[in-house]
């Protein structure tokens, strides 16, 4: 597995999320949403969609924006 695969695996399936799937954190407080998570993750997800052609990445990026 390449390192970018590890990053995508974490972003898509292991990162902490709210019940509705929004990326969130448990630090400094439980269920905090940081703009930085959106700013950093969405471009990576979109680029992975472009690289693989898999629509699941585009769907996830749209879900995070909405």
HTML snippet that shows the backbone in 3Dmol.js (N, CA, C, O; Angstrom):
<script src="https://3Dmol.org/build/3Dmol-min.js"></script>
<div id="view" style="width:600px;height:400px;position:relative"></div>
<script>
const pdb = `
ATOM      1  N   UNK A   1       0.845  -1.177   0.000  1.00  0.00           N
ATOM      2  CA  UNK A   1       0.000   0.000   0.000  1.00  0.00           C
ATOM      3  C   UNK A   1       0.892   1.244   0.000  1.00  0.00           C
ATOM      4  O   UNK A   1       1.792   1.371   0.830  1.00  0.00           O
ATOM      5  N   UNK A   2       0.634   2.153  -0.934  1.00  0.00           N
ATOM      6  CA  UNK A   2       1.404   3.396  -0.991  1.00  0.00           C
ATOM      7  C   UNK A   2       0.972   4.321   0.136  1.00  0.00           C
ATOM      8  O   UNK A   2      -0.123   4.181   0.681  1.00  0.00           O
ATOM      9  N   UNK A   3       1.850   5.279   0.486  1.00  0.00           N
ATOM     10  CA  UNK A   3       1.542   6.176   1.610  1.00  0.00           C
ATOM     11  C   UNK A   3       0.303   7.000   1.349  1.00  0.00           C
ATOM     12  O   UNK A   3      -0.457   7.252   2.284  1.00  0.00           O
ATOM     13  N   UNK A   4       0.054   7.448   0.084  1.00  0.00           N
ATOM     14  CA  UNK A   4      -1.163   8.219  -0.168  1.00  0.00           C
ATOM     15  C   UNK A   4      -2.404   7.359   0.020  1.00  0.00           C
ATOM     16  O   UNK A   4      -3.468   7.879   0.358  1.00  0.00           O
ATOM     17  N   UNK A   5      -2.288   6.058  -0.192  1.00  0.00           N
ATOM     18  CA  UNK A   5      -3.406   5.154   0.092  1.00  0.00           C
ATOM     19  C   UNK A   5      -3.700   5.128   1.591  1.00  0.00           C
ATOM     20  O   UNK A   5      -4.860   5.087   1.999  1.00  0.00           O
ATOM     21  N   UNK A   6      -2.648   5.153   2.406  1.00  0.00           N
ATOM     22  CA  UNK A   6      -2.830   5.173   3.860  1.00  0.00           C
ATOM     23  C   UNK A   6      -3.549   6.442   4.296  1.00  0.00           C
ATOM     24  O   UNK A   6      -4.440   6.398   5.143  1.00  0.00           O
ATOM     25  N   UNK A   7      -3.157   7.577   3.712  1.00  0.00           N
ATOM     26  CA  UNK A   7      -3.803   8.842   4.060  1.00  0.00           C
ATOM     27  C   UNK A   7      -5.275   8.821   3.668  1.00  0.00           C
ATOM     28  O   UNK A   7      -6.133   9.235   4.447  1.00  0.00           O
ATOM     29  N   UNK A   8      -5.563   8.348   2.485  1.00  0.00           N
ATOM     30  CA  UNK A   8      -6.950   8.312   2.030  1.00  0.00           C
ATOM     31  C   UNK A   8      -7.782   7.344   2.863  1.00  0.00           C
ATOM     32  O   UNK A   8      -8.946   7.613   3.159  1.00  0.00           O
ATOM     33  N   UNK A   9      -7.189   6.233   3.235  1.00  0.00           N
ATOM     34  CA  UNK A   9      -7.879   5.272   4.101  1.00  0.00           C
ATOM     35  C   UNK A   9      -8.272   5.943   5.415  1.00  0.00           C
ATOM     36  O   UNK A   9      -9.382   5.747   5.909  1.00  0.00           O
ATOM     37  N   UNK A  10      -7.362   6.732   5.978  1.00  0.00           N
ATOM     38  CA  UNK A  10      -7.656   7.426   7.224  1.00  0.00           C
ATOM     39  C   UNK A  10      -8.733   8.489   7.018  1.00  0.00           C
ATOM     40  O   UNK A  10      -9.701   8.547   7.777  1.00  0.00           O
ATOM     41  N   UNK A  11      -8.570   9.324   6.003  1.00  0.00           N
ATOM     42  CA  UNK A  11      -9.535  10.406   5.769  1.00  0.00           C
ATOM     43  C   UNK A  11     -10.929   9.848   5.500  1.00  0.00           C
ATOM     44  O   UNK A  11     -11.912  10.345   6.049  1.00  0.00           O
ATOM     45  N   UNK A  12     -11.018   8.842   4.676  1.00  0.00           N
ATOM     46  CA  UNK A  12     -12.325   8.338   4.252  1.00  0.00           C
ATOM     47  C   UNK A  12     -13.006   7.449   5.299  1.00  0.00           C
ATOM     48  O   UNK A  12     -14.232   7.454   5.407  1.00  0.00           O
ATOM     49  N   UNK A  13     -12.227   6.694   6.063  1.00  0.00           N
ATOM     50  CA  UNK A  13     -12.858   5.658   6.889  1.00  0.00           C
ATOM     51  C   UNK A  13     -12.501   5.670   8.376  1.00  0.00           C
ATOM     52  O   UNK A  13     -13.211   5.056   9.173  1.00  0.00           O
ATOM     53  N   UNK A  14     -11.436   6.343   8.766  1.00  0.00           N
ATOM     54  CA  UNK A  14     -10.989   6.239  10.159  1.00  0.00           C
ATOM     55  C   UNK A  14     -11.014   7.555  10.920  1.00  0.00           C
ATOM     56  O   UNK A  14     -10.994   7.561  12.151  1.00  0.00           O
ATOM     57  N   UNK A  15     -11.059   8.665  10.201  1.00  0.00           N
ATOM     58  CA  UNK A  15     -11.069   9.971  10.857  1.00  0.00           C
ATOM     59  C   UNK A  15     -12.361  10.128  11.660  1.00  0.00           C
ATOM     60  O   UNK A  15     -13.407   9.608  11.272  1.00  0.00           O
ATOM     61  N   UNK A  16     -12.281  10.833  12.756  1.00  0.00           N
ATOM     62  CA  UNK A  16     -13.458  11.048  13.595  1.00  0.00           C
ATOM     63  C   UNK A  16     -14.458  11.943  12.869  1.00  0.00           C
ATOM     64  O   UNK A  16     -14.078  12.946  12.265  1.00  0.00           O
ATOM     65  N   UNK A  17     -15.729  11.578  12.931  1.00  0.00           N
ATOM     66  CA  UNK A  17     -16.800  12.337  12.278  1.00  0.00           C
ATOM     67  C   UNK A  17     -18.001  12.468  13.216  1.00  0.00           C
ATOM     68  O   UNK A  17     -18.195  11.671  14.133  1.00  0.00           O
ATOM     69  N   UNK A  18     -18.792  13.501  12.951  1.00  0.00           N
ATOM     70  CA  UNK A  18     -20.077  13.628  13.637  1.00  0.00           C
ATOM     71  C   UNK A  18     -21.021  12.544  13.127  1.00  0.00           C
ATOM     72  O   UNK A  18     -20.693  11.834  12.177  1.00  0.00           O
ATOM     73  N   UNK A  19     -22.177  12.413  13.743  1.00  0.00           N
ATOM     74  CA  UNK A  19     -23.140  11.389  13.353  1.00  0.00           C
ATOM     75  C   UNK A  19     -23.568  11.535  11.888  1.00  0.00           C
ATOM     76  O   UNK A  19     -23.899  10.544  11.238  1.00  0.00           O
ATOM     77  N   UNK A  20     -23.562  12.769  11.367  1.00  0.00           N
ATOM     78  CA  UNK A  20     -23.967  12.985   9.976  1.00  0.00           C
ATOM     79  C   UNK A  20     -22.809  12.837   8.992  1.00  0.00           C
ATOM     80  O   UNK A  20     -23.000  13.037   7.792  1.00  0.00           O
ATOM     81  N   UNK A  21     -21.613  12.492   9.472  1.00  0.00           N
ATOM     82  CA  UNK A  21     -20.468  12.263   8.608  1.00  0.00           C
ATOM     83  C   UNK A  21     -19.532  13.439   8.455  1.00  0.00           C
ATOM     84  O   UNK A  21     -18.514  13.319   7.774  1.00  0.00           O
ATOM     85  N   UNK A  22     -19.838  14.577   9.066  1.00  0.00           N
ATOM     86  CA  UNK A  22     -18.978  15.749   8.993  1.00  0.00           C
ATOM     87  C   UNK A  22     -17.693  15.499   9.768  1.00  0.00           C
ATOM     88  O   UNK A  22     -17.727  15.035  10.908  1.00  0.00           O
ATOM     89  N   UNK A  23     -16.549  15.812   9.140  1.00  0.00           N
ATOM     90  CA  UNK A  23     -15.278  15.664   9.840  1.00  0.00           C
ATOM     91  C   UNK A  23     -15.275  16.532  11.094  1.00  0.00           C
ATOM     92  O   UNK A  23     -15.696  17.688  11.059  1.00  0.00           O
ATOM     93  N   UNK A  24     -14.801  15.971  12.193  1.00  0.00           N
ATOM     94  CA  UNK A  24     -14.801  16.680  13.472  1.00  0.00           C
ATOM     95  C   UNK A  24     -13.605  16.218  14.304  1.00  0.00           C
ATOM     96  O   UNK A  24     -12.814  15.373  13.885  1.00  0.00           O
ATOM     97  N   UNK A  25     -13.506  16.797  15.484  1.00  0.00           N
ATOM     98  CA  UNK A  25     -12.436  16.431  16.429  1.00  0.00           C
ATOM     99  C   UNK A  25     -13.018  16.308  17.831  1.00  0.00           C
ATOM    100  O   UNK A  25     -14.072  16.864  18.141  1.00  0.00           O
ATOM    101  N   UNK A  26     -12.312  15.575  18.657  1.00  0.00           N
ATOM    102  CA  UNK A  26     -12.677  15.471  20.068  1.00  0.00           C
ATOM    103  C   UNK A  26     -11.749  16.291  20.950  1.00  0.00           C
ATOM    104  O   UNK A  26     -11.790  16.175  22.174  1.00  0.00           O
ATOM    105  N   UNK A  27     -10.919  17.113  20.338  1.00  0.00           N
ATOM    106  CA  UNK A  27      -9.989  17.942  21.092  1.00  0.00           C
ATOM    107  C   UNK A  27      -9.926  19.307  20.422  1.00  0.00           C
ATOM    108  O   UNK A  27      -9.788  19.353  19.199  1.00  0.00           O
ATOM    109  N   UNK A  28     -10.015  20.370  21.108  1.00  0.00           N
ATOM    110  CA  UNK A  28      -9.952  20.542  22.549  1.00  0.00           C
ATOM    111  C   UNK A  28     -11.270  20.228  23.249  1.00  0.00           C
ATOM    112  O   UNK A  28     -11.290  20.046  24.466  1.00  0.00           O
ATOM    113  N   UNK A  29     -12.367  20.163  22.505  1.00  0.00           N
ATOM    114  CA  UNK A  29     -13.651  19.792  23.094  1.00  0.00           C
ATOM    115  C   UNK A  29     -14.314  18.743  22.213  1.00  0.00           C
ATOM    116  O   UNK A  29     -14.018  18.633  21.024  1.00  0.00           O
ATOM    117  N   UNK A  30     -15.206  17.984  22.809  1.00  0.00           N
ATOM    118  CA  UNK A  30     -15.902  16.921  22.101  1.00  0.00           C
ATOM    119  C   UNK A  30     -16.731  17.488  20.949  1.00  0.00           C
ATOM    120  O   UNK A  30     -17.429  18.489  21.109  1.00  0.00           O
ATOM    121  N   UNK A  31     -16.647  16.841  19.798  1.00  0.00           N
ATOM    122  CA  UNK A  31     -17.433  17.177  18.601  1.00  0.00           C
ATOM    123  C   UNK A  31     -17.219  18.597  18.102  1.00  0.00           C
ATOM    124  O   UNK A  31     -18.178  19.283  17.750  1.00  0.00           O
ATOM    125  N   UNK A  32     -15.964  19.043  18.070  1.00  0.00           N
ATOM    126  CA  UNK A  32     -15.690  20.356  17.494  1.00  0.00           C
ATOM    127  C   UNK A  32     -15.423  20.210  16.003  1.00  0.00           C
ATOM    128  O   UNK A  32     -14.802  19.242  15.564  1.00  0.00           O
ATOM    129  N   UNK A  33     -15.895  21.175  15.235  1.00  0.00           N
ATOM    130  CA  UNK A  33     -15.694  21.196  13.789  1.00  0.00           C
ATOM    131  C   UNK A  33     -14.705  22.312  13.482  1.00  0.00           C
ATOM    132  O   UNK A  33     -14.906  23.458  13.885  1.00  0.00           O
ATOM    133  N   UNK A  34     -13.648  21.974  12.774  1.00  0.00           N
ATOM    134  CA  UNK A  34     -12.605  22.939  12.451  1.00  0.00           C
ATOM    135  C   UNK A  34     -12.597  23.188  10.944  1.00  0.00           C
ATOM    136  O   UNK A  34     -12.660  22.246  10.153  1.00  0.00           O
ATOM    137  N   UNK A  35     -12.521  24.438  10.558  1.00  0.00           N
ATOM    138  CA  UNK A  35     -12.429  24.789   9.150  1.00  0.00           C
ATOM    139  C   UNK A  35     -11.191  24.155   8.521  1.00  0.00           C
ATOM    140  O   UNK A  35     -11.205  23.790   7.346  1.00  0.00           O
ATOM    141  N   UNK A  36     -10.140  24.027   9.291  1.00  0.00           N
ATOM    142  CA  UNK A  36      -8.907  23.436   8.793  1.00  0.00           C
ATOM    143  C   UNK A  36      -9.130  22.020   8.270  1.00  0.00           C
ATOM    144  O   UNK A  36      -8.521  21.631   7.273  1.00  0.00           O
ATOM    145  N   UNK A  37      -9.984  21.251   8.917  1.00  0.00           N
ATOM    146  CA  UNK A  37     -10.271  19.894   8.450  1.00  0.00           C
ATOM    147  C   UNK A  37     -10.907  19.917   7.068  1.00  0.00           C
ATOM    148  O   UNK A  37     -10.587  19.087   6.217  1.00  0.00           O
ATOM    149  N   UNK A  38     -11.797  20.858   6.849  1.00  0.00           N
ATOM    150  CA  UNK A  38     -12.435  21.004   5.543  1.00  0.00           C
ATOM    151  C   UNK A  38     -11.416  21.482   4.503  1.00  0.00           C
ATOM    152  O   UNK A  38     -11.351  20.953   3.393  1.00  0.00           O
ATOM    153  N   UNK A  39     -10.629  22.481   4.877  1.00  0.00           N
ATOM    154  CA  UNK A  39      -9.641  23.081   3.991  1.00  0.00           C
ATOM    155  C   UNK A  39      -8.586  22.064   3.550  1.00  0.00           C
ATOM    156  O   UNK A  39      -8.124  22.098   2.410  1.00  0.00           O
ATOM    157  N   UNK A  40      -8.215  21.173   4.447  1.00  0.00           N
ATOM    158  CA  UNK A  40      -7.156  20.215   4.138  1.00  0.00           C
ATOM    159  C   UNK A  40      -7.680  18.924   3.496  1.00  0.00           C
ATOM    160  O   UNK A  40      -7.012  18.352   2.635  1.00  0.00           O
ATOM    161  N   UNK A  41      -8.845  18.470   3.899  1.00  0.00           N
ATOM    162  CA  UNK A  41      -9.307  17.165   3.442  1.00  0.00           C
ATOM    163  C   UNK A  41     -10.008  17.194   2.094  1.00  0.00           C
ATOM    164  O   UNK A  41      -9.809  16.290   1.283  1.00  0.00           O
ATOM    165  N   UNK A  42     -10.820  18.205   1.837  1.00  0.00           N
ATOM    166  CA  UNK A  42     -11.605  18.216   0.602  1.00  0.00           C
ATOM    167  C   UNK A  42     -10.716  18.226  -0.647  1.00  0.00           C
ATOM    168  O   UNK A  42     -10.974  17.450  -1.567  1.00  0.00           O
ATOM    169  N   UNK A  43      -9.675  19.076  -0.719  1.00  0.00           N
ATOM    170  CA  UNK A  43      -8.812  18.998  -1.909  1.00  0.00           C
ATOM    171  C   UNK A  43      -8.155  17.625  -2.085  1.00  0.00           C
ATOM    172  O   UNK A  43      -8.024  17.142  -3.210  1.00  0.00           O
ATOM    173  N   UNK A  44      -7.747  17.000  -0.988  1.00  0.00           N
ATOM    174  CA  UNK A  44      -7.135  15.667  -1.084  1.00  0.00           C
ATOM    175  C   UNK A  44      -8.144  14.645  -1.614  1.00  0.00           C
ATOM    176  O   UNK A  44      -7.809  13.807  -2.451  1.00  0.00           O
ATOM    177  N   UNK A  45      -9.363  14.725  -1.125  1.00  0.00           N
ATOM    178  CA  UNK A  45     -10.401  13.791  -1.570  1.00  0.00           C
ATOM    179  C   UNK A  45     -10.718  14.002  -3.057  1.00  0.00           C
ATOM    180  O   UNK A  45     -10.851  13.036  -3.808  1.00  0.00           O
ATOM    181  N   UNK A  46     -10.837  15.255  -3.472  1.00  0.00           N
ATOM    182  CA  UNK A  46     -11.128  15.549  -4.878  1.00  0.00           C
ATOM    183  C   UNK A  46      -9.993  15.063  -5.776  1.00  0.00           C
ATOM    184  O   UNK A  46     -10.233  14.477  -6.832  1.00  0.00           O
ATOM    185  N   UNK A  47      -8.763  15.309  -5.352  1.00  0.00           N
ATOM    186  CA  UNK A  47      -7.635  14.842  -6.156  1.00  0.00           C
ATOM    187  C   UNK A  47      -7.600  13.324  -6.272  1.00  0.00           C
ATOM    188  O   UNK A  47      -7.224  12.790  -7.316  1.00  0.00           O
ATOM    189  N   UNK A  48      -7.983  12.633  -5.220  1.00  0.00           N
ATOM    190  CA  UNK A  48      -8.033  11.170  -5.284  1.00  0.00           C
ATOM    191  C   UNK A  48      -9.125  10.729  -6.260  1.00  0.00           C
ATOM    192  O   UNK A  48      -8.958   9.745  -6.981  1.00  0.00           O
ATOM    193  N   UNK A  49     -10.240  11.459  -6.281  1.00  0.00           N
ATOM    194  CA  UNK A  49     -11.283  11.160  -7.257  1.00  0.00           C
ATOM    195  C   UNK A  49     -10.788  11.351  -8.674  1.00  0.00           C
ATOM    196  O   UNK A  49     -11.085  10.548  -9.558  1.00  0.00           O
ATOM    197  N   UNK A  50     -10.036  12.410  -8.889  1.00  0.00           N
ATOM    198  CA  UNK A  50      -9.472  12.668 -10.215  1.00  0.00           C
ATOM    199  C   UNK A  50      -8.470  11.581 -10.595  1.00  0.00           C
ATOM    200  O   UNK A  50      -8.441  11.123 -11.737  1.00  0.00           O
ATOM    201  N   UNK A  51      -7.655  11.177  -9.635  1.00  0.00           N
ATOM    202  CA  UNK A  51      -6.635  10.161  -9.881  1.00  0.00           C
ATOM    203  C   UNK A  51      -7.248   8.797 -10.202  1.00  0.00           C
ATOM    204  O   UNK A  51      -6.800   8.109 -11.119  1.00  0.00           O
ATOM    205  N   UNK A  52      -8.273   8.416  -9.442  1.00  0.00           N
ATOM    206  CA  UNK A  52      -8.840   7.071  -9.591  1.00  0.00           C
ATOM    207  C   UNK A  52     -10.066   7.013 -10.493  1.00  0.00           C
ATOM    208  O   UNK A  52     -10.380   5.963 -11.054  1.00  0.00           O
ATOM    209  N   UNK A  53     -10.762   8.148 -10.634  1.00  0.00           N
ATOM    210  CA  UNK A  53     -12.016   8.148 -11.392  1.00  0.00           C
ATOM    211  C   UNK A  53     -13.184   7.586 -10.601  1.00  0.00           C
ATOM    212  O   UNK A  53     -14.273   7.412 -11.148  1.00  0.00           O
ATOM    213  N   UNK A  54     -12.976   7.301  -9.330  1.00  0.00           N
ATOM    214  CA  UNK A  54     -14.014   6.713  -8.487  1.00  0.00           C
ATOM    215  C   UNK A  54     -14.926   7.809  -7.925  1.00  0.00           C
ATOM    216  O   UNK A  54     -14.455   8.721  -7.246  1.00  0.00           O
ATOM    217  N   UNK A  55     -16.209   7.721  -8.204  1.00  0.00           N
ATOM    218  CA  UNK A  55     -17.182   8.741  -7.798  1.00  0.00           C
ATOM    219  C   UNK A  55     -17.339   8.847  -6.291  1.00  0.00           C
ATOM    220  O   UNK A  55     -17.814   9.873  -5.805  1.00  0.00           O
ATOM    221  N   UNK A  56     -16.956   7.825  -5.532  1.00  0.00           N
ATOM    222  CA  UNK A  56     -17.129   7.894  -4.075  1.00  0.00           C
ATOM    223  C   UNK A  56     -16.352   9.055  -3.477  1.00  0.00           C
ATOM    224  O   UNK A  56     -16.768   9.625  -2.468  1.00  0.00           O
ATOM    225  N   UNK A  57     -15.227   9.412  -4.090  1.00  0.00           N
ATOM    226  CA  UNK A  57     -14.434  10.529  -3.577  1.00  0.00           C
ATOM    227  C   UNK A  57     -15.145  11.864  -3.826  1.00  0.00           C
ATOM    228  O   UNK A  57     -15.172  12.732  -2.953  1.00  0.00           O
ATOM    229  N   UNK A  58     -15.707  12.016  -5.001  1.00  0.00           N
ATOM    230  CA  UNK A  58     -16.458  13.236  -5.290  1.00  0.00           C
ATOM    231  C   UNK A  58     -17.692  13.337  -4.400  1.00  0.00           C
ATOM    232  O   UNK A  58     -18.026  14.414  -3.907  1.00  0.00           O
ATOM    233  N   UNK A  59     -18.360  12.214  -4.199  1.00  0.00           N
ATOM    234  CA  UNK A  59     -19.540  12.197  -3.326  1.00  0.00           C
ATOM    235  C   UNK A  59     -19.176  12.626  -1.902  1.00  0.00           C
ATOM    236  O   UNK A  59     -19.909  13.388  -1.273  1.00  0.00           O
ATOM    237  N   UNK A  60     -18.051  12.138  -1.404  1.00  0.00           N
ATOM    238  CA  UNK A  60     -17.605  12.503  -0.050  1.00  0.00           C
ATOM    239  C   UNK A  60     -17.257  13.983   0.022  1.00  0.00           C
ATOM    240  O   UNK A  60     -17.607  14.651   0.995  1.00  0.00           O
ATOM    241  N   UNK A  61     -16.578  14.502  -0.985  1.00  0.00           N
ATOM    242  CA  UNK A  61     -16.228  15.928  -0.984  1.00  0.00           C
ATOM    243  C   UNK A  61     -17.480  16.793  -0.961  1.00  0.00           C
ATOM    244  O   UNK A  61     -17.547  17.766  -0.211  1.00  0.00           O
ATOM    245  N   UNK A  62     -18.470  16.448  -1.773  1.00  0.00           N
ATOM    246  CA  UNK A  62     -19.729  17.206  -1.793  1.00  0.00           C
ATOM    247  C   UNK A  62     -20.424  17.115  -0.445  1.00  0.00           C
ATOM    248  O   UNK A  62     -20.947  18.113   0.051  1.00  0.00           O
ATOM    249  N   UNK A  63     -20.437  15.927   0.154  1.00  0.00           N
ATOM    250  CA  UNK A  63     -21.074  15.747   1.463  1.00  0.00           C
ATOM    251  C   UNK A  63     -20.414  16.642   2.505  1.00  0.00           C
ATOM    252  O   UNK A  63     -21.104  17.238   3.333  1.00  0.00           O
ATOM    253  N   UNK A  64     -19.096  16.743   2.474  1.00  0.00           N
ATOM    254  CA  UNK A  64     -18.390  17.583   3.451  1.00  0.00           C
ATOM    255  C   UNK A  64     -18.713  19.063   3.259  1.00  0.00           C
ATOM    256  O   UNK A  64     -18.859  19.797   4.237  1.00  0.00           O
ATOM    257  N   UNK A  65     -18.824  19.504   2.012  1.00  0.00           N
ATOM    258  CA  UNK A  65     -19.148  20.905   1.748  1.00  0.00           C
ATOM    259  C   UNK A  65     -20.570  21.223   2.215  1.00  0.00           C
ATOM    260  O   UNK A  65     -20.816  22.246   2.854  1.00  0.00           O
ATOM    261  N   UNK A  66     -21.480  20.339   1.886  1.00  0.00           N
ATOM    262  CA  UNK A  66     -22.883  20.581   2.275  1.00  0.00           C
ATOM    263  C   UNK A  66     -23.076  20.499   3.778  1.00  0.00           C
ATOM    264  O   UNK A  66     -24.192  20.677   4.268  1.00  0.00           O
TER     265      UNK A  66
END
`;
const viewer = $3Dmol.createViewer("view");
viewer.addModel(pdb, "pdb");
viewer.setStyle({}, {cartoon: {color: "spectrum"}});
viewer.zoomTo();
viewer.render();
</script>
